[in-house]
Amino acid sequence: MEERPQIGCVEDLATLTKLDEQILLEELQERYNRDLIYTYVGDILIAVNPFKDIGIYGKKETEKYKNAKKSSNPPHIFAVSDMAFQSISGYGGLLPKDQCILISGESGAGKTESTKLIIKQLIELSHGNSQIEQQILQVNPLLEAFGNAQTLMNDNSSRFGKYIQLRFLDGQVKGAKISEYLLEKSRVVGQHEKEENFHIFYYLFAGQRENTTTNLHLKDPNKFRYLTNGAEHFNSDLPHLAKEYRELLNSMDLVGFTDSEQETLFTMIAGILHLGNIKFETNEENDETLVSNPGDDLQTAASLLNIDADELQSCLTSMIAVAGGEYMKINYSKSKAADCRDALSKAIYGRLFGWIVNKINQLLAPEQLSYRQEYREIGILDIFGFEHFEKNSFEQACINLANEQLQFFFNQHIFKMEQEEYMKEGIDWTEIEFVDNKPLLDMFLIKPVGIISLLDEECQFPKATNKTFVEKLNQNFHKHPNFQKSHQSTSPLFTIHHYAGKVTYDTNQWLEKNRDTLPEGISDIMKSSKNKLIKTLFQVKVSQDAKRKATVGTKFKRSLHMLMEKMTRSSPIFVRCLKPNHNKRAGEFNNAYIQAQLLYTGMLETTKIRREGFAIRPPFSEFVER
């Protein structure tokens, strides 16, 4: 009987002759205890977050993994870069093919850090000296400032998804493009307890203290409603914030943002903070809603956004309607006025973030090639991990839908297509079962009765509510194995059995979040801004036949479809990031928590198919050529 190698010494779990869930756990734990955080499963890399610096990403490791055979070095994230680079370069006689690297895992598992390390190594492989390469390296700090935040699960959590496409010609990076997905705009106006707003809001206070920004009227962060934990974060971390702020300025300079553009960005962010402090009161004489102390935050916000303060007050507290050919002023309630204020803040931030990404893409765009030349591409996907909180809303549903789509893509490549290939080739094969989540995806995405289509349908009816929406879901999906309706008939809740576990969703605000509309008067005043960038952000181009603006759900569904199309045209490399404990603590390996992650990602089945299968399948022409 063949003896099992010493625990923790196996670098590729697919080489183990005996394998079960317990052995998988023991191997990963022993390797983790020795700071060996990377392990292969065939051509898949498992990465366990160490929550500390283990000193394996320096110049020595960079050189060690350059153009090396995978088998000649221990498992490492740099080896993933090298595999992708060799594949687009036709290394070893293979035909060059575009690559996509899919990095998945829970929030705090290390996806964003893995993304940065992969890009760093790809730049090194591409010689790493040109201006475009240095610009690409500076993009991450910039995007993290505006798109990341501290959450309960992760101190630097990406609150948006991104797909970074690096374009190569003759082994050199010539440009890049970033696609962003589902920025969590709701975080701008409110966060869960012990969580924070986007990093940039706190950086501004450090900039104000260092006198490197114009007067943004920022003193005590504790006085800003949109920064629930601002003062504590600021007071305890001032040196860290100042350092991050200076790094951001350096990144913006190197990527190519002008001083004027930087000043405009910071002014708009400060304008959002002052918008959040606008309070409302009711005039008891005529029941009108008014801004409390309009000379204070209202004036400051209007000044920073370069709009008229009186007009801002008017559009936040009332609207003009047309009835019978006559114009009527309709006053908002205090709560409606507050909703308008928050909707404006989210709209400014969301459009500003989109503009930043578009600006980066313009600055990093590669030159047009002649018809005989063709760029090779490596795409890197860093998308939000599966989320399950005490209260789960529309954002969590979209995030978890994206994770379901990626799990489906993984299943298709690792299980379905692999086994179909063996059957086609007539190879003796013992079928390995896996959990197919296509029925769940269809429940969300199919027309006309998928969850997103039903939500869009409800958004068209003025009298629709979250309860009428849930009633439709219950009618259509009560027999679906992945759907569970609430026991209370009037409840706004429903539960989905995801591949990663059960999640109960609260549909309060789903219709409003999906519509994502601004009252017309607010859009008009923003278009009148004397600030050129703000004016541009609110200029909406509508085609003649466009009767309705696409909803958030529909746009997200489209963007997911386009992402899958991009990745399907490439050869995938999978990186599975695992979070060893809930406490973000180094040296702590929670077996049950790791086991749950291995279970729902199907890693035991993956190891079996990689152990029993054939990792390399070149085309016949390529085989003959070699």
N, C-alpha and C positions, 0 to 999 in steps of 0.2 A: 504494500500500500504506500502510495506516494505521500511523503511528509509535507505538511504545510510549512512554507517559509516562516522565518521569525517574524512575529507581529510587528508591523510598521516598516518593514524593509521592502515591501512590494510597492513599486512605483506605478505599476499599471494593474489595476484590480481585475482587468479582463484576462490576465494570465493565471489567475488562481483557478485551480482545478475544482476545488470545493468552495461553494459560495452560498451564503444565506444572509439574511438581514443582520444577524448578530456579528458575523465575520466582517461584513462591510463596515459596521459601526466600530468594531475593535480596531480595524486597520486605520480608519480615519482618526480615531481618538489617539492612538499611539503616535501616529505621525504628527498630529497637532501638538501633543505634549513635547515633541522634539523640535517644534517650530518648523516642521515640514508641512506647510499649509497647502501645498499643491499635490494632487494625485491624478493620474490619468485613468480613464476608463476607455481604452482603445484610443480613439482620436478626440475624445471629449475630456475637458479639463475640469476637475473639481477644485474650487478654491474656498478654503475656510478662513473667515476673517480673523486675524490674530489680535486685533484691537491694540496693537503696539507696533513699533518699528522693529523689524527683525533683520534689517541691514542686508537685504539681498537684491537691491535695485540700483547699485552703483555702476561705475564704469567697468569694473571687472566682470560683472554679470552681463552687462550690455555686450561686451566683446565676446564673451564665452558663448552666447547664443546666436551670434551673427552667422548666418548661412551654415548653421550646424545641422547635423542629422538629429532628428527627434530622439533617437535611442542613445545618442552619445552624451546627453546631459540629463540631470534630474528634472522632473516636471517643473514648469515655470510659466508664468504669464507671458514672458518674453518669447517662449517657444511658440506660443499661439501666433504672435506677430510674425515670427520667422516662417511658420507653416504657410500663412496667408501670403507673405511676400514671395516665397519660393513658388507658390502656385500661380501668381499673376506673372511671374518672371519666366516661367517655363523651365525652372530649375530641374536638373536630372532628366531632361528629355521629355518632360510632360508638356502637353499643349497648354499654353497660358489660359487661365480662366478667372473671371471676376470672383471675388470672395465676399462673404458676409460673416461677421463675427457676432453671434447672439449671446449677450451677457444677461443672465436671468438670476433671480433670487429675491428674497424678502427685502424689505426696506432695512438698511443697515448691514446688509450682507457683504457689501464692498463692491457693488457694481460700478459706481462712478470712479472709484480709485482704480479698478481694473481697466476701465476705459482709458483713463489717463496714461496708465503704464503701457498699454498696447500702442497707443498713438506715439508715446515717447520712443518706444523701440522701433516702430515703423519709420519714424523720422531719422533715427540713427542708421537704419538699414538703407535709407535713401540718401545717405551722406550727411544730412542734417546741417547744411551750411547756408542754404539760400534764404532770401528774405521771406518767401512764401512759407517755408518750413517753420521759421521762427514765429511768423504770424499765427500759424495753426496751433503751435504750442501755447500761445497766449489766449486762445479762444476760451478754453475751459474756465480759467479764473473769472473771466468776464461773464460768461453764462451762469456760473455758480452764484455770482453776486446778485444777479437779477432773478435767477430761477430756482435757487436752493434756499432752504430754511431749516432751522433746528426744530425737530419733532421729538416726541417721546421715544421713538424707535431709533432715531439717527440724528446726530448733531449737524450733519451736512446732507440733509435729504433732498434729492432732486424732486422738485414739485412740477416737473414736466418731463415728457419723454423726448429723446432725441436720436436721430439716425444720422451719423456722420459719414459722408462719402468722401474718401480720399482718392484723388485721381492721379495716376502714375503714367509716365511716358519714359521708356528706356530705363526703368528702375528708379526714377526720380519723381518725387511728389511735385506736381505742377499746379494743384489747386484742390479745393474742398468745397463741399456743400453740406449745409445742416438743414434737416427737416425737424421741426419741433411739433410736439403733440400735447394737447390738453393741459396747458398751463393752469395751475390751480388758482384762478383769479380770486376765488372767495376768501383765500387766506389774507388778501390785502385788507379786508374790512373786519376780520375776526378770526381768532385762532382758538384751538382747544386749550384748556388749562395746562400750563407749564410748557406750552409751545410758543414759537415766535413767528413774526412776520418774515418776509424775505430779507436776506442779509443786507441788501443795499440800504434799507431804511436805517439800520444801525450804523452802517459805515458813514452815512452823512453826518452824524453827530461827531464822529471822530474827525471828519474833514472840517467841520465848523470849528471844533476846538483848535485844530492846527492852522486855522485861518487860510485854508487852501481853497475854500469855496466862497462864492459871493454870499452876501447876507441872505440866508434862507430862513431867518427868524426861528432857528432851532436852538433851544436852550436845554430844558429839562425833558428828556424823553418820556418821563412818567406822566407828563401832562398831555400826551397824545393818545387819543382813544384807540387808534389803530395799532398801538404798541402796548398790548396788555402787560407784557413782561419786560418792556423796554428799559426801565430804569435799572432793574436788577442786572440785566445783561450788560448794560453800558458801564455801570459803576464797577462791576467785578472784572470786566474784561477790556478795559480801555486800551492797554498796550497792544493786545491782540487785535482789536478793532482798527487801531491806527495803522498797524502793520498791514492788515488786509486791505485797508483803504488805499494805502500807498501802492500796494501790488496791483490793485484794480486800475489805478491811474496809469501805472506803467504798462499794463496789458492793453488798455485802451489806446495809449500812444503807439505801441508797437503794432497793434492790429490795423490802425489807421484812422481812428476817430479823431476829428479835429478838436481843438480847444473849445471852439464855439459849440460843437455838437455835445461835448461832455458837459459844458455848463448848462445847456438846454435840458439834458437828461436829468441832472441833479435838481434843477429848478422845478421840473415837473414832478419829481418824486416828493420834494418838499411841499409842493402844491397839494398833492394827494393827502399828506399828513394833516395839513391845515383844513382841507375839505372835511376830513373825518371829525374835526372838532366843532363843526358848525352844528349848533343845537336849535331846536324849534320850540315855539310856544304858541298858544292860542290867544288871539285877541278876543276878550270876552264881550266887547261891544258888538262886533260883527261876525264873530266866529271864524275869522280868517287865521290861517297859519302864517306865522312870521318867524324870521330868524332872530334868535336871542342875541343881543350884543352884536349887531351887524358891523359895527366899526372894528371888530377884533379879527377873528379867524376868517370871516367872510371876505373882508377887505384884503387880508394877506393872501388868501387862496386865489382870489380874483387877480391880484397884482402879479403873483407868481405865474399864473396861467395866461396872463395878458388878455383878460376878458373884463367886461364891465360888471362891477359888483352888484348894481341894482338889477341888471338883467339876470345875473346868476341867481339872486334871491328869488326873483319872479319865477324862473323856470323850475326851481326846486320846490316851490310852494304852491304852484298852480299851473293849469294848462288852458290853452285856448281851443275851444271846440266850435264847430260850425253846425248850426241847427236852423233849418228853414231859410238858408241864405244869410243868416245873421251870426256874428261872432259872439261867443259867450265865454266868460272866464269861469273856470271851475276850480274851486279851492281844494287843495289836498288836506287830508288829515295829517297830524304830526307824524304818525307812523309811515304814511305814504311818502311824506317829504323826506323822512330819514332813508327810506328805501331808494328814493331817487338820488339822494346824495351818495349812497353806497354804490348804486349802479354806475354813477358817473366815475367814481374812484376806480372801480374794477375795469370799466371801459378804457380809461386813460392808461392804466397799467398794462392791460392785455394788449392794447394796440402798440404801446411803447415797446413791449417785449418783442412783438412781431416785427417791428421796425428794426430793432437791434439785430435780430437774426437775419433779416433781409440785407441790412447794411454789411454784416459780416460776409454773407454770401457774395455780395458785389465785390468786396475787397479781396476775397479769396478765389474768385472765379478764374478758371484756367483759360489760356488763350484758345481761340478757335484753331482747330487743326485742319490741315489739307485732307482731301478725301482719301488719301492713301494711308493716313495715320489714324490711330485709334487709341484712346486712353484706356488703360486697365483700371479697375476700381476695387477698392476694399471698403466695404461698409461696416460700421460698428454701431450696434444697437444697444443703447443704454436706456431702458424704459422702467418706469415705476414698478416696484414689486407688488405682489398680491397684498391687499389691505383688508383688515377686519377689525373694526373698532366697536366700542359700545354703541355708537350711533353711526350708521353708514348711509350716506346720501348718494346723490346722482354722480358725484365725482368718483366715489368708490366703485360704483357700478361700471363706469367707463374704464377705470383702471383695471378692474378684475376681468372685464371683457377683453381688454388688450392682452392680459396674461393668459386667458383661455385661448386666444388666437395664436399666441406664441407656443403654448403647449401643444396645440393641434399641429402646428408647423413642425415642431420637434418630433411628435409622434409619427407624422407622415414620413419624415426622413429616416428616423431611427428604426421604426417598426414596420409600417405598412409597405413603403417603397422597397425597403431592404428585402422583406420576405417575398414580395411579388417578384423581385429580380431573381431570387433563388429558385422559385417555382418555374419561372420562364427559362432559366438556364438548366433545369432538370436536376438540380442539386438535391440530394437527400437532406431533409430538413424537418426538425421537430418544431412545430409552430409555437411561438411565444405570444401569450395573450397580453394585451395592454388595454388600458381604459381609454376608449374612443369618446372624445368630448364633442363630436360633431353635432349630436342632437341638441346640446346646450347652446352651441354657437347659432344653430338654426333658430332656436327659440328667441334669441336676441336679434338676429340680423335678417331673417327671411322676410320678404314682402308678400302680402300686405299685413300679415298678422304677427310679425315679430314684436318684441317689447319696444324697440326703438320706433318702428312704424306706428304702433298703437299710441306711443307717447306723442309723436308728431301729429297724429290725428286729433288727439285731445287738445293739443295746443292751438288748433284751428277754431275751437269752440270757446267763445267768450265766457260761457257759464260753466265750463269744465273745472273740476277740482281734483285734488290728489285722490279723493275717495272715488270719483267716477272713473279715474284712471285705473285704480286698483281693482275696481269691479270688473273692468274689461279684461284685466290680466287674469283674474280668477275665472271668468267665463271661458277664456281661451286656453288656459294652461292648467286647469285643475287636475287633469289626468297626466300631465307631463311628469316623468320621473324626477326631473331636476327642479321642479317648482313645488313650493309648499305655501298655501295661503294661511293667513292668520286665523286663529281660532275665534277672534272677535270679528263679527260681521262688519262693523263700522271702522275697523282699524285701517290706518294708512300704511300698514306694513305688509311685506311679503318676503319669503325666504327662498334663496337659490342654493342648490347643492352644487357648489363649484368643485373642480378637481382638487382644490386645496382645502376644501371643507365648507361647511354651511355658513352662509352670511345672510343676516336679516337686514333688509333695506327699509329705510323710512322715506316715504315719498313726499314729505313736506318740502315745498319749494321746487320740486322736480319740474313742474310746468314752466315756472319762471326761469329756472336755470337753463332749461332747454331752449326757450324762446330767446333769452339773452338780448332783449331789446332795450333801447333807450327811448324815453319820451322824446318826441320830435323837437320840442323846444330846446332840450338840452343839447341835442346834436347841432341845432342851428347856432346856438351861442358859441359852441366850441369851434365851429367853422368860421366864426367872426373873429377868432383870436388873432392878435397882431403877431403872435409867435408862428413862424412859418411851419415848423414841424407839427405843432398842435393842429393847425389848420389842415395840413396834409393828412394827418391821422384820421380826421373825421370827415374827409371827403369820400363819400361812399359812391362808387360807380355802380349804377343799376341799369341792366339792359332793359330795352323797351318791353319785352315780354315777361320779365321777371316779376311775378305777382307777389311772391313771398320770399323773404330772406331764408336761406337754409338754416335749419336749426343746429344747435351744438351737436346733438346726437347724430344727425345725418352727416354733418361735416366730419365727425370723428369716425363714423362708419366708412365713409369714403377714404379718409386718410389711412385707415387700417388696411383697406383693400389695396390701395396704392403701395403701401409698405410691403404687403405680402407679395405683390407682383415684382417689386424690386428685388426682394430676397429670393424669390423663386428662380430668377434669372441667374443667380449666383450659386456657388458651392458654399454650403454653410459650415461654420466651425462653432461648436457650442461650448460656452463656459458657464458652469453651474456654480454660483456663489452661495455658500452656506453661512448662516449666522449661528455661532456656537452657543450663544446664551442671550437672554432678554436684557441683561444688565450692561451691555457694551463693555464687558470686563475681560481683560487679558487673562489667559490661562484657565478659563472656566469652560468646560465642555459639557453641556447639558445633553445627555444621551437621548432623553425623550424628545427634546426640541429638535435635535438633529435628525432623529429617526422620523419624526413627522415630516420634515422637509424632504428627506430621501423617499419617503413613501409617496407623497403626493406628486413628486416630480418623476416617479417611476424609475428611480436610479437602479434598483435591484434588477428590474427587467432589462434596463439598458445595459447593465454590466453583463448579463447573461447573453444578450444578442451580440454584444461586441466580443465576448469570449468565444462564442460558437460560430460567429460569422466570418466574413471575408472583408477585411478593412479596405483593400485596394482593388478597384475594378476599372482599369483603364479601358478606353474604347479599343476595338480590334486594330484600327489603323495605327493607333498610338503604340499598341503592343508590338505590332509588326515592325514599326519604325525603330523601336528600342531594341 
